[in-house]
Amino acid sequence: MSRLISLCFILGCLTASVIAQQKLVAIGGGKRPPEAISRFVKWAGAEKSKILIITWASSVPQESFDGIKKDFAAYKIDSFEKAPLAPLIEQTRLTFLTQLKNATAVFFTGGDQNRIMDVLKDEELYNALRERYTAGVVFGGTSAGTAVMTTPMMTGEADLKIIDGAKVGTRKGLGFLPNTVLDQHFIVRQRENRLFGLILQNPTLLGIGIDEDMALLVEDNRRAEVVGETQVMFVDAHKRNGAMLIHLLKAGERFDLKKRKMISKAKSATQ
């Protein structure tokens, strides 16, 4: 009997471990790659998905919500809700916390990432989002919704004509991916200089520049797969004495965020 109890306990722990795997979909802006949306829905529970859309970054929240909703229209989803608009008042704040508690996935639309973090100056909301991510709720975002995923978070302030990390604006973000900073619209808007500058100034960080029409699919804050039409850049200056190692990955290629190196190609871009 005691062996049976022990076995059940172990199986229970293993099950909890599987459920609590962190999953993140970071889109660089532009067109949302179908592979990214498909994976987001699959990870969220497929037909049992309860997806919460947060439009706080946008100056046109209803338009942002409608645009994202079209991307998910082809999928059978249990629920697809919009978070209350910012700024939150007492009633809408409670509504949001209830939605977050019930959601299997959360997606941030684009706009200005600073607007998101202005709302999340409310520590209870900030901690609630982080706790749900740690518990295994799938998180995703596009453009500003991607930038907000890491700490530091780029604010958008920078002089793109020079490589100087002191000229790159940063603030606290959600900090889902340890020792990492995300940039978006990367190649199209020629944002290499600001990422290079920030990484050279903070070499313990891994810089990731996600181009438009691209996405990074991350499991357990470590295994990252690239999907989309162009490339994703990984910039590593850790222990390199002022030098940088740059990896430029295309669709189907994978990167180990912890070991900071490429790993084998994915078997399928939609797996």
PyRosetta script that sets phi, psi and omega in degrees:
from pyrosetta import init, pose_from_sequence

init()
pose = pose_from_sequence("MSRLISLCFILGCLTASVIAQQKLVAIGGGKRPPEAISRFVKWAGAEKSKILIITWASSVPQESFDGIKKDFAAYKIDSFEKAPLAPLIEQTRLTFLTQLKNATAVFFTGGDQNRIMDVLKDEELYNALRERYTAGVVFGGTSAGTAVMTTPMMTGEADLKIIDGAKVGTRKGLGFLPNTVLDQHFIVRQRENRLFGLILQNPTLLGIGIDEDMALLVEDNRRAEVVGETQVMFVDAHKRNGAMLIHLLKAGERFDLKKRKMISKAKSATQ")
pose.set_psi(1, -43.0)
pose.set_omega(1, -178.6)
pose.set_phi(2, -64.3)
pose.set_psi(2, -35.3)
pose.set_omega(2, 177.8)
pose.set_phi(3, -65.4)
pose.set_psi(3, -39.1)
pose.set_omega(3, 179.0)
pose.set_phi(4, -63.5)
pose.set_psi(4, -42.7)
pose.set_omega(4, 178.7)
pose.set_phi(5, -63.2)
pose.set_psi(5, -43.0)
pose.set_omega(5, 179.5)
pose.set_phi(6, -62.2)
pose.set_psi(6, -43.6)
pose.set_omega(6, 179.9)
pose.set_phi(7, -62.5)
pose.set_psi(7, -43.2)
pose.set_omega(7, 178.8)
pose.set_phi(8, -62.2)
pose.set_psi(8, -39.7)
pose.set_omega(8, 179.5)
pose.set_phi(9, -63.7)
pose.set_psi(9, -44.4)
pose.set_omega(9, -179.7)
pose.set_phi(10, -63.5)
pose.set_psi(10, -45.7)
pose.set_omega(10, 179.1)
pose.set_phi(11, -61.8)
pose.set_psi(11, -37.5)
pose.set_omega(11, 178.0)
pose.set_phi(12, -63.8)
pose.set_psi(12, -41.4)
pose.set_omega(12, 178.5)
pose.set_phi(13, -65.1)
pose.set_psi(13, -40.5)
pose.set_omega(13, 179.3)
pose.set_phi(14, -65.2)
pose.set_psi(14, -40.7)
pose.set_omega(14, 177.7)
pose.set_phi(15, -61.9)
pose.set_psi(15, -45.9)
pose.set_omega(15, 178.8)
pose.set_phi(16, -60.7)
pose.set_psi(16, -37.0)
pose.set_omega(16, 179.5)
pose.set_phi(17, -63.2)
pose.set_psi(17, -43.5)
pose.set_omega(17, 179.6)
pose.set_phi(18, -64.2)
pose.set_psi(18, -45.2)
pose.set_omega(18, -178.5)
pose.set_phi(19, -61.0)
pose.set_psi(19, -34.8)
pose.set_omega(19, -172.8)
pose.set_phi(20, -89.4)
pose.set_psi(20, 11.4)
pose.set_omega(20, 176.9)
pose.set_phi(21, -65.3)
pose.set_psi(21, 130.0)
pose.set_omega(21, -179.7)
pose.set_phi(22, -80.2)
pose.set_psi(22, 139.5)
pose.set_omega(22, 179.7)
pose.set_phi(23, -138.5)
pose.set_psi(23, 135.2)
pose.set_omega(23, -173.7)
pose.set_phi(24, -138.6)
pose.set_psi(24, 135.4)
pose.set_omega(24, 175.9)
pose.set_phi(25, -119.1)
pose.set_psi(25, 111.6)
pose.set_omega(25, -177.2)
pose.set_phi(26, -112.5)
pose.set_psi(26, 115.2)
pose.set_omega(26, -176.4)
pose.set_phi(27, -107.3)
pose.set_psi(27, 137.3)
pose.set_omega(27, -173.3)
pose.set_phi(28, -81.3)
pose.set_psi(28, 1.5)
pose.set_omega(28, -176.6)
pose.set_phi(29, 106.9)
pose.set_psi(29, -177.4)
pose.set_omega(29, -177.3)
pose.set_phi(30, 68.9)
pose.set_psi(30, -141.0)
pose.set_omega(30, 178.1)
pose.set_phi(31, -74.0)
pose.set_psi(31, 138.0)
pose.set_omega(31, 176.4)
pose.set_phi(32, -81.9)
pose.set_psi(32, 117.4)
pose.set_omega(32, -178.9)
pose.set_phi(33, -57.8)
pose.set_psi(33, 130.6)
pose.set_omega(33, 180.0)
pose.set_phi(34, -54.7)
pose.set_psi(34, -34.4)
pose.set_omega(34, 179.7)
pose.set_phi(35, -63.2)
pose.set_psi(35, -34.6)
pose.set_omega(35, -179.7)
pose.set_phi(36, -70.1)
pose.set_psi(36, -43.2)
pose.set_omega(36, 179.5)
pose.set_phi(37, -66.1)
pose.set_psi(37, -42.0)
pose.set_omega(37, 179.3)
pose.set_phi(38, -60.2)
pose.set_psi(38, -45.6)
pose.set_omega(38, -179.4)
pose.set_phi(39, -66.5)
pose.set_psi(39, -39.5)
pose.set_omega(39, 178.8)
pose.set_phi(40, -58.1)
pose.set_psi(40, -46.5)
pose.set_omega(40, -179.6)
pose.set_phi(41, -66.0)
pose.set_psi(41, -42.4)
pose.set_omega(41, 179.6)
pose.set_phi(42, -60.6)
pose.set_psi(42, -48.7)
pose.set_omega(42, -179.8)
pose.set_phi(43, -63.4)
pose.set_psi(43, -32.7)
pose.set_omega(43, -177.4)
pose.set_phi(44, -74.6)
pose.set_psi(44, -11.9)
pose.set_omega(44, 179.6)
pose.set_phi(45, 120.6)
pose.set_psi(45, 10.9)
pose.set_omega(45, 178.7)
pose.set_phi(46, 54.2)
pose.set_psi(46, -122.0)
pose.set_omega(46, -176.5)
pose.set_phi(47, -66.7)
pose.set_psi(47, -15.0)
pose.set_omega(47, 178.1)
pose.set_phi(48, -95.5)
pose.set_psi(48, 6.2)
pose.set_omega(48, -177.0)
pose.set_phi(49, -62.5)
pose.set_psi(49, 137.4)
pose.set_omega(49, 171.9)
pose.set_phi(50, -121.7)
pose.set_psi(50, 98.9)
pose.set_omega(50, -170.6)
pose.set_phi(51, -101.6)
pose.set_psi(51, 129.4)
pose.set_omega(51, 179.1)
pose.set_phi(52, -110.2)
pose.set_psi(52, 122.7)
pose.set_omega(52, -179.3)
pose.set_phi(53, -102.3)
pose.set_psi(53, 126.0)
pose.set_omega(53, -180.0)
pose.set_phi(54, -109.7)
pose.set_psi(54, 118.0)
pose.set_omega(54, -174.7)
pose.set_phi(55, -107.7)
pose.set_psi(55, 20.5)
pose.set_omega(55, -173.6)
pose.set_phi(56, -60.8)
pose.set_psi(56, -26.6)
pose.set_omega(56, -178.1)
pose.set_phi(57, -72.9)
pose.set_psi(57, -21.2)
pose.set_omega(57, -169.5)
pose.set_phi(58, -90.3)
pose.set_psi(58, 144.2)
pose.set_omega(58, 172.5)
pose.set_phi(59, -84.9)
pose.set_psi(59, -11.0)
pose.set_omega(59, 176.5)
pose.set_phi(60, -128.9)
pose.set_psi(60, 71.1)
pose.set_omega(60, -171.3)
pose.set_phi(61, -59.2)
pose.set_psi(61, -39.3)
pose.set_omega(61, -179.2)
pose.set_phi(62, -67.0)
pose.set_psi(62, -39.6)
pose.set_omega(62, 177.3)
pose.set_phi(63, -63.5)
pose.set_psi(63, -41.1)
pose.set_omega(63, 178.2)
pose.set_phi(64, -63.7)
pose.set_psi(64, -43.7)
pose.set_omega(64, 179.6)
pose.set_phi(65, -62.7)
pose.set_psi(65, -45.1)
pose.set_omega(65, -178.9)
pose.set_phi(66, -62.7)
pose.set_psi(66, -37.7)
pose.set_omega(66, 179.6)
pose.set_phi(67, -65.9)
pose.set_psi(67, -44.2)
pose.set_omega(67, 178.7)
pose.set_phi(68, -66.4)
pose.set_psi(68, -38.0)
pose.set_omega(68, -178.5)
pose.set_phi(69, -60.3)
pose.set_psi(69, -36.0)
pose.set_omega(69, 178.9)
pose.set_phi(70, -62.5)
pose.set_psi(70, -35.7)
pose.set_omega(70, -179.7)
pose.set_phi(71, -65.8)
pose.set_psi(71, -27.4)
pose.set_omega(71, -177.9)
pose.set_phi(72, -98.0)
pose.set_psi(72, 0.1)
pose.set_omega(72, -172.6)
pose.set_phi(73, -62.8)
pose.set_psi(73, -28.3)
pose.set_omega(73, -176.5)
pose.set_phi(74, -78.1)
pose.set_psi(74, -6.5)
pose.set_omega(74, -174.5)
pose.set_phi(75, -109.0)
pose.set_psi(75, 144.2)
pose.set_omega(75, 172.5)
pose.set_phi(76, -81.9)
pose.set_psi(76, 119.1)
pose.set_omega(76, -175.8)
pose.set_phi(77, -131.2)
pose.set_psi(77, 139.9)
pose.set_omega(77, -177.8)
pose.set_phi(78, -64.7)
pose.set_psi(78, -45.1)
pose.set_omega(78, 177.7)
pose.set_phi(79, -151.8)
pose.set_psi(79, 148.8)
pose.set_omega(79, -177.6)
pose.set_phi(80, -140.4)
pose.set_psi(80, 101.0)
pose.set_omega(80, -171.0)
pose.set_phi(81, -117.2)
pose.set_psi(81, 153.6)
pose.set_omega(81, 174.4)
pose.set_phi(82, -103.9)
pose.set_psi(82, 130.8)
pose.set_omega(82, 176.5)
pose.set_phi(83, -65.8)
pose.set_psi(83, 152.8)
pose.set_omega(83, 176.2)
pose.set_phi(84, -56.8)
pose.set_psi(84, 149.6)
pose.set_omega(84, -178.7)
pose.set_phi(85, -71.5)
pose.set_psi(85, 150.7)
pose.set_omega(85, 174.6)
pose.set_phi(86, -87.7)
pose.set_psi(86, 151.0)
pose.set_omega(86, -1.1)
pose.set_phi(87, -75.6)
pose.set_psi(87, 147.0)
pose.set_omega(87, -179.1)
pose.set_phi(88, -82.8)
pose.set_psi(88, 140.3)
pose.set_omega(88, 172.1)
pose.set_phi(89, -105.8)
pose.set_psi(89, 178.7)
pose.set_omega(89, -173.0)
pose.set_phi(90, -55.0)
pose.set_psi(90, -45.7)
pose.set_omega(90, -176.5)
pose.set_phi(91, -68.1)
pose.set_psi(91, -46.4)
pose.set_omega(91, -177.8)
pose.set_phi(92, -71.5)
pose.set_psi(92, -27.4)
pose.set_omega(92, 175.5)
pose.set_phi(93, -63.6)
pose.set_psi(93, -44.7)
pose.set_omega(93, 177.9)
pose.set_phi(94, -65.7)
pose.set_psi(94, -37.6)
pose.set_omega(94, 176.6)
pose.set_phi(95, -60.7)
pose.set_psi(95, -44.5)
pose.set_omega(95, -179.8)
pose.set_phi(96, -62.6)
pose.set_psi(96, -45.1)
pose.set_omega(96, -179.7)
pose.set_phi(97, -61.8)
pose.set_psi(97, -35.2)
pose.set_omega(97, 176.9)
pose.set_phi(98, -68.6)
pose.set_psi(98, -45.2)
pose.set_omega(98, 177.5)
pose.set_phi(99, -58.7)
pose.set_psi(99, -44.4)
pose.set_omega(99, -178.2)
pose.set_phi(100, -63.4)
pose.set_psi(100, -39.7)
pose.set_omega(100, 179.9)
pose.set_phi(101, -62.9)
pose.set_psi(101, -34.1)
pose.set_omega(101, -176.4)
pose.set_phi(102, -90.3)
pose.set_psi(102, -15.9)
pose.set_omega(102, -173.6)
pose.set_phi(103, -73.3)
pose.set_psi(103, 144.7)
pose.set_omega(103, 170.1)
pose.set_phi(104, -98.5)
pose.set_psi(104, -11.1)
pose.set_omega(104, 179.3)
pose.set_phi(105, -155.2)
pose.set_psi(105, 147.2)
pose.set_omega(105, -179.6)
pose.set_phi(106, -129.8)
pose.set_psi(106, 134.5)
pose.set_omega(106, -179.1)
pose.set_phi(107, -130.9)
pose.set_psi(107, 128.5)
pose.set_omega(107, 177.3)
pose.set_phi(108, -98.7)
pose.set_psi(108, 128.6)
pose.set_omega(108, 176.5)
pose.set_phi(109, -80.8)
pose.set_psi(109, 175.5)
pose.set_omega(109, -178.3)
pose.set_phi(110, -84.3)
pose.set_psi(110, 178.8)
pose.set_omega(110, -178.2)
pose.set_phi(111, 140.7)
pose.set_psi(111, -116.7)
pose.set_omega(111, 179.2)
pose.set_phi(112, -124.4)
pose.set_psi(112, 114.8)
pose.set_omega(112, -176.9)
pose.set_phi(113, -61.8)
pose.set_psi(113, -24.7)
pose.set_omega(113, 178.7)
pose.set_phi(114, -64.4)
pose.set_psi(114, -31.2)
pose.set_omega(114, 177.8)
pose.set_phi(115, -64.2)
pose.set_psi(115, -37.2)
pose.set_omega(115, 178.1)
pose.set_phi(116, -63.9)
pose.set_psi(116, -48.3)
pose.set_omega(116, -176.5)
pose.set_phi(117, -71.5)
pose.set_psi(117, -22.5)
pose.set_omega(117, 173.3)
pose.set_phi(118, -65.1)
pose.set_psi(118, -41.1)
pose.set_omega(118, 175.6)
pose.set_phi(119, -64.4)
pose.set_psi(119, -38.9)
pose.set_omega(119, -174.3)
pose.set_phi(120, -84.8)
pose.set_psi(120, 13.3)
pose.set_omega(120, 164.9)
pose.set_phi(121, -64.4)
pose.set_psi(121, -20.7)
pose.set_omega(121, 171.3)
pose.set_phi(122, -71.1)
pose.set_psi(122, 105.0)
pose.set_omega(122, -172.8)
pose.set_phi(123, -61.2)
pose.set_psi(123, -32.2)
pose.set_omega(123, 179.5)
pose.set_phi(124, -65.4)
pose.set_psi(124, -41.6)
pose.set_omega(124, 178.3)
pose.set_phi(125, -67.1)
pose.set_psi(125, -43.6)
pose.set_omega(125, 178.9)
pose.set_phi(126, -58.1)
pose.set_psi(126, -49.4)
pose.set_omega(126, -178.6)
pose.set_phi(127, -67.4)
pose.set_psi(127, -33.8)
pose.set_omega(127, 179.4)
pose.set_phi(128, -64.5)
pose.set_psi(128, -41.2)
pose.set_omega(128, 178.1)
pose.set_phi(129, -64.6)
pose.set_psi(129, -44.7)
pose.set_omega(129, -179.8)
pose.set_phi(130, -64.7)
pose.set_psi(130, -38.6)
pose.set_omega(130, 179.7)
pose.set_phi(131, -65.6)
pose.set_psi(131, -38.2)
pose.set_omega(131, 179.7)
pose.set_phi(132, -68.7)
pose.set_psi(132, -38.1)
pose.set_omega(132, 176.4)
pose.set_phi(133, -62.6)
pose.set_psi(133, -46.2)
pose.set_omega(133, 179.1)
pose.set_phi(134, -61.2)
pose.set_psi(134, -33.2)
pose.set_omega(134, -179.0)
pose.set_phi(135, -77.1)
pose.set_psi(135, -6.1)
pose.set_omega(135, 176.7)
pose.set_phi(136, 108.4)
pose.set_psi(136, 2.4)
pose.set_omega(136, 174.2)
pose.set_phi(137, -67.3)
pose.set_psi(137, 132.1)
pose.set_omega(137, -177.9)
pose.set_phi(138, -74.2)
pose.set_psi(138, 135.1)
pose.set_omega(138, 176.8)
pose.set_phi(139, -118.9)
pose.set_psi(139, 145.0)
pose.set_omega(139, 177.5)
pose.set_phi(140, -148.6)
pose.set_psi(140, 165.8)
pose.set_omega(140, 178.0)
pose.set_phi(141, -169.2)
pose.set_psi(141, 163.2)
pose.set_omega(141, 175.3)
pose.set_phi(142, -130.7)
pose.set_psi(142, 140.6)
pose.set_omega(142, 178.0)
pose.set_phi(143, 56.7)
pose.set_psi(143, -115.8)
pose.set_omega(143, 177.8)
pose.set_phi(144, -57.9)
pose.set_psi(144, -32.0)
pose.set_omega(144, 177.8)
pose.set_phi(145, -68.2)
pose.set_psi(145, -18.2)
pose.set_omega(145, 172.6)
pose.set_phi(146, -86.9)
pose.set_psi(146, -44.6)
pose.set_omega(146, -178.5)
pose.set_phi(147, -55.4)
pose.set_psi(147, -34.5)
pose.set_omega(147, -174.0)
pose.set_phi(148, -72.8)
pose.set_psi(148, -10.4)
pose.set_omega(148, -172.6)
pose.set_phi(149, -72.5)
pose.set_psi(149, -19.0)
pose.set_omega(149, -174.7)
pose.set_phi(150, -120.2)
pose.set_psi(150, 163.5)
pose.set_omega(150, 171.3)
pose.set_phi(151, -126.8)
pose.set_psi(151, 121.2)
pose.set_omega(151, 4.6)
pose.set_phi(152, -70.6)
pose.set_psi(152, 160.0)
pose.set_omega(152, 173.5)
pose.set_phi(153, -109.9)
pose.set_psi(153, 131.0)
pose.set_omega(153, 174.6)
pose.set_phi(154, -70.4)
pose.set_psi(154, 132.3)
pose.set_omega(154, -179.3)
pose.set_phi(155, -84.7)
pose.set_psi(155, -17.6)
pose.set_omega(155, -175.6)
pose.set_phi(156, 107.0)
pose.set_psi(156, -13.3)
pose.set_omega(156, 178.9)
pose.set_phi(157, -82.4)
pose.set_psi(157, 125.3)
pose.set_omega(157, 179.8)
pose.set_phi(158, -172.8)
pose.set_psi(158, 156.5)
pose.set_omega(158, 170.4)
pose.set_phi(159, -103.4)
pose.set_psi(159, 104.2)
pose.set_omega(159, -173.8)
pose.set_phi(160, -75.4)
pose.set_psi(160, -5.6)
pose.set_omega(160, -178.7)
pose.set_phi(161, -85.9)
pose.set_psi(161, -10.3)
pose.set_omega(161, -177.7)
pose.set_phi(162, -131.7)
pose.set_psi(162, 161.6)
pose.set_omega(162, 174.8)
pose.set_phi(163, -106.5)
pose.set_psi(163, 95.7)
pose.set_omega(163, -175.3)
pose.set_phi(164, -152.5)
pose.set_psi(164, 105.7)
pose.set_omega(164, -178.6)
pose.set_phi(165, -60.9)
pose.set_psi(165, -24.5)
pose.set_omega(165, 179.2)
pose.set_phi(166, -68.5)
pose.set_psi(166, -17.7)
pose.set_omega(166, -179.4)
pose.set_phi(167, -94.9)
pose.set_psi(167, 3.0)
pose.set_omega(167, -177.6)
pose.set_phi(168, -100.5)
pose.set_psi(168, 120.4)
pose.set_omega(168, -179.9)
pose.set_phi(169, -76.0)
pose.set_psi(169, 132.6)
pose.set_omega(169, 177.4)
pose.set_phi(170, -138.3)
pose.set_psi(170, 159.8)
pose.set_omega(170, 171.7)
pose.set_phi(171, -156.2)
pose.set_psi(171, 178.4)
pose.set_omega(171, 179.4)
pose.set_phi(172, -63.6)
pose.set_psi(172, 134.0)
pose.set_omega(172, 172.8)
pose.set_phi(173, -118.9)
pose.set_psi(173, -164.4)
pose.set_omega(173, -177.5)
pose.set_phi(174, -74.6)
pose.set_psi(174, -22.8)
pose.set_omega(174, 173.3)
pose.set_phi(175, 65.3)
pose.set_psi(175, 37.0)
pose.set_omega(175, 180.0)
pose.set_phi(176, -70.7)
pose.set_psi(176, -40.6)
pose.set_omega(176, -178.0)
pose.set_phi(177, -99.8)
pose.set_psi(177, 113.9)
pose.set_omega(177, -176.2)
pose.set_phi(178, -62.5)
pose.set_psi(178, 141.2)
pose.set_omega(178, 173.3)
pose.set_phi(179, 53.9)
pose.set_psi(179, 37.9)
pose.set_omega(179, -175.8)
pose.set_phi(180, -137.5)
pose.set_psi(180, 147.8)
pose.set_omega(180, 171.5)
pose.set_phi(181, -132.5)
pose.set_psi(181, 136.0)
pose.set_omega(181, -177.7)
pose.set_phi(182, -106.9)
pose.set_psi(182, 138.9)
pose.set_omega(182, 172.3)
pose.set_phi(183, -123.7)
pose.set_psi(183, 155.5)
pose.set_omega(183, -173.0)
pose.set_phi(184, -134.0)
pose.set_psi(184, 170.3)
pose.set_omega(184, -173.3)
pose.set_phi(185, 49.9)
pose.set_psi(185, 38.6)
pose.set_omega(185, -155.8)
pose.set_phi(186, -69.2)
pose.set_psi(186, -59.2)
pose.set_omega(186, -176.7)
pose.set_phi(187, -76.8)
pose.set_psi(187, -42.5)
pose.set_omega(187, -178.7)
pose.set_phi(188, -56.3)
pose.set_psi(188, -41.7)
pose.set_omega(188, -177.0)
pose.set_phi(189, -99.4)
pose.set_psi(189, 12.4)
pose.set_omega(189, 173.8)
pose.set_phi(190, 51.0)
pose.set_psi(190, 56.8)
pose.set_omega(190, -176.5)
pose.set_phi(191, -97.9)
pose.set_psi(191, 14.9)
pose.set_omega(191, -177.8)
pose.set_phi(192, -59.0)
pose.set_psi(192, -42.7)
pose.set_omega(192, -174.4)
pose.set_phi(193, -60.3)
pose.set_psi(193, -39.9)
pose.set_omega(193, -177.7)
pose.set_phi(194, -71.2)
pose.set_psi(194, -34.7)
pose.set_omega(194, 177.3)
pose.set_phi(195, -70.8)
pose.set_psi(195, -42.5)
pose.set_omega(195, 177.6)
pose.set_phi(196, -57.7)
pose.set_psi(196, -46.6)
pose.set_omega(196, -178.9)
pose.set_phi(197, -61.5)
pose.set_psi(197, -44.3)
pose.set_omega(197, -178.4)
pose.set_phi(198, -65.9)
pose.set_psi(198, -39.9)
pose.set_omega(198, -178.7)
pose.set_phi(199, -71.6)
pose.set_psi(199, -38.3)
pose.set_omega(199, 177.3)
pose.set_phi(200, -64.4)
pose.set_psi(200, -34.1)
pose.set_omega(200, 179.0)
pose.set_phi(201, -78.4)
pose.set_psi(201, -27.1)
pose.set_omega(201, -178.8)
pose.set_phi(202, -129.6)
pose.set_psi(202, 72.3)
pose.set_omega(202, -170.8)
pose.set_phi(203, -67.1)
pose.set_psi(203, -12.2)
pose.set_omega(203, 176.0)
pose.set_phi(204, -74.8)
pose.set_psi(204, -16.3)
pose.set_omega(204, 179.5)
pose.set_phi(205, -82.9)
pose.set_psi(205, 145.0)
pose.set_omega(205, 168.7)
pose.set_phi(206, -97.3)
pose.set_psi(206, 121.6)
pose.set_omega(206, 179.2)
pose.set_phi(207, -91.8)
pose.set_psi(207, 135.1)
pose.set_omega(207, 178.3)
pose.set_phi(208, -128.6)
pose.set_psi(208, 117.2)
pose.set_omega(208, 177.5)
pose.set_phi(209, -104.9)
pose.set_psi(209, 114.3)
pose.set_omega(209, -176.4)
pose.set_phi(210, -103.6)
pose.set_psi(210, 119.3)
pose.set_omega(210, -178.3)
pose.set_phi(211, -74.2)
pose.set_psi(211, 167.7)
pose.set_omega(211, 173.5)
pose.set_phi(212, -62.7)
pose.set_psi(212, 151.7)
pose.set_omega(212, 179.7)
pose.set_phi(213, 65.7)
pose.set_psi(213, 17.4)
pose.set_omega(213, -179.3)
pose.set_phi(214, -124.1)
pose.set_psi(214, 159.8)
pose.set_omega(214, 175.5)
pose.set_phi(215, -148.6)
pose.set_psi(215, 153.6)
pose.set_omega(215, 175.1)
pose.set_phi(216, -116.5)
pose.set_psi(216, 125.0)
pose.set_omega(216, -179.4)
pose.set_phi(217, -106.7)
pose.set_psi(217, 114.2)
pose.set_omega(217, -170.5)
pose.set_phi(218, -117.1)
pose.set_psi(218, 131.3)
pose.set_omega(218, 175.3)
pose.set_phi(219, -115.8)
pose.set_psi(219, 135.9)
pose.set_omega(219, 176.5)
pose.set_phi(220, 54.0)
pose.set_psi(220, 33.7)
pose.set_omega(220, 176.9)
pose.set_phi(221, 59.1)
pose.set_psi(221, 20.8)
pose.set_omega(221, -172.8)
pose.set_phi(222, -140.7)
pose.set_psi(222, -58.6)
pose.set_omega(222, -174.3)
pose.set_phi(223, -83.3)
pose.set_psi(223, 112.9)
pose.set_omega(223, -174.8)
pose.set_phi(224, -116.2)
pose.set_psi(224, 129.5)
pose.set_omega(224, 177.8)
pose.set_phi(225, -116.3)
pose.set_psi(225, 138.7)
pose.set_omega(225, -179.1)
pose.set_phi(226, -96.1)
pose.set_psi(226, 133.4)
pose.set_omega(226, 172.4)
pose.set_phi(227, -134.3)
pose.set_psi(227, 153.1)
pose.set_omega(227, 178.2)
pose.set_phi(228, 126.3)
pose.set_psi(228, -169.1)
pose.set_omega(228, -167.7)
pose.set_phi(229, -98.3)
pose.set_psi(229, -19.3)
pose.set_omega(229, -176.6)
pose.set_phi(230, -120.0)
pose.set_psi(230, -117.7)
pose.set_omega(230, -176.9)
pose.set_phi(231, -140.4)
pose.set_psi(231, 163.2)
pose.set_omega(231, 170.4)
pose.set_phi(232, -122.8)
pose.set_psi(232, 133.4)
pose.set_omega(232, -178.1)
pose.set_phi(233, -105.1)
pose.set_psi(233, 135.1)
pose.set_omega(233, 175.9)
pose.set_phi(234, -114.1)
pose.set_psi(234, 126.8)
pose.set_omega(234, -175.1)
pose.set_phi(235, -120.0)
pose.set_psi(235, 120.2)
pose.set_omega(235, -175.1)
pose.set_phi(236, -127.0)
pose.set_psi(236, 119.2)
pose.set_omega(236, 177.0)
pose.set_phi(237, -117.6)
pose.set_psi(237, 7.6)
pose.set_omega(237, -174.9)
pose.set_phi(238, -64.7)
pose.set_psi(238, 125.4)
pose.set_omega(238, 178.1)
pose.set_phi(239, 57.7)
pose.set_psi(239, 34.5)
pose.set_omega(239, -178.2)
pose.set_phi(240, -117.1)
pose.set_psi(240, 10.7)
pose.set_omega(240, 173.1)
pose.set_phi(241, 51.7)
pose.set_psi(241, 52.3)
pose.set_omega(241, 175.8)
pose.set_phi(242, 86.9)
pose.set_psi(242, -4.5)
pose.set_omega(242, 176.2)
pose.set_phi(243, -95.3)
pose.set_psi(243, 165.6)
pose.set_omega(243, 178.2)
pose.set_phi(244, -131.7)
pose.set_psi(244, 143.3)
pose.set_omega(244, 171.6)
pose.set_phi(245, -107.3)
pose.set_psi(245, 126.9)
pose.set_omega(245, -176.0)
pose.set_phi(246, -115.9)
pose.set_psi(246, 129.0)
pose.set_omega(246, 173.8)
pose.set_phi(247, -113.7)
pose.set_psi(247, 130.8)
pose.set_omega(247, 177.6)
pose.set_phi(248, -117.8)
pose.set_psi(248, 108.9)
pose.set_omega(248, -173.5)
pose.set_phi(249, -107.4)
pose.set_psi(249, 145.9)
pose.set_omega(249, 176.5)
pose.set_phi(250, -114.3)
pose.set_psi(250, 178.8)
pose.set_omega(250, -174.1)
pose.set_phi(251, -52.5)
pose.set_psi(251, 135.1)
pose.set_omega(251, 177.3)
pose.set_phi(252, 91.8)
pose.set_psi(252, -11.9)
pose.set_omega(252, -179.8)
pose.set_phi(253, -90.8)
pose.set_psi(253, 154.6)
pose.set_omega(253, -173.4)
pose.set_phi(254, -126.3)
pose.set_psi(254, 156.4)
pose.set_omega(254, -177.6)
pose.set_phi(255, -140.7)
pose.set_psi(255, 137.4)
pose.set_omega(255, 176.2)
pose.set_phi(256, -91.9)
pose.set_psi(256, 109.2)
pose.set_omega(256, -176.1)
pose.set_phi(257, -68.5)
pose.set_psi(257, -25.1)
pose.set_omega(257, -179.5)
pose.set_phi(258, -80.3)
pose.set_psi(258, -47.4)
pose.set_omega(258, 179.8)
pose.set_phi(259, -84.0)
pose.set_psi(259, -11.0)
pose.set_omega(259, 178.1)
pose.set_phi(260, 57.9)
pose.set_psi(260, 52.5)
pose.set_omega(260, 177.8)
pose.set_phi(261, -153.4)
pose.set_psi(261, 157.8)
pose.set_omega(261, 176.0)
pose.set_phi(262, -67.5)
pose.set_psi(262, 147.5)
pose.set_omega(262, 173.9)
pose.set_phi(263, -125.4)
pose.set_psi(263, -175.0)
pose.set_omega(263, -173.2)
pose.set_phi(264, -61.3)
pose.set_psi(264, 154.6)
pose.set_omega(264, 177.4)
pose.set_phi(265, -63.9)
pose.set_psi(265, 152.3)
pose.set_omega(265, 175.9)
pose.set_phi(266, -68.6)
pose.set_psi(266, 148.2)
pose.set_omega(266, 177.6)
pose.set_phi(267, -66.7)
pose.set_psi(267, -35.1)
pose.set_omega(267, -178.6)
pose.set_phi(268, -153.1)
pose.set_psi(268, 138.6)
pose.set_omega(268, -179.3)
pose.set_phi(269, -69.4)
pose.set_psi(269, -15.4)
pose.set_omega(269, -178.4)
pose.set_phi(270, -115.0)
pose.set_psi(270, 9.2)
pose.set_omega(270, -177.1)
pose.set_phi(271, -65.6)
pose.dump_pdb("model.pdb")
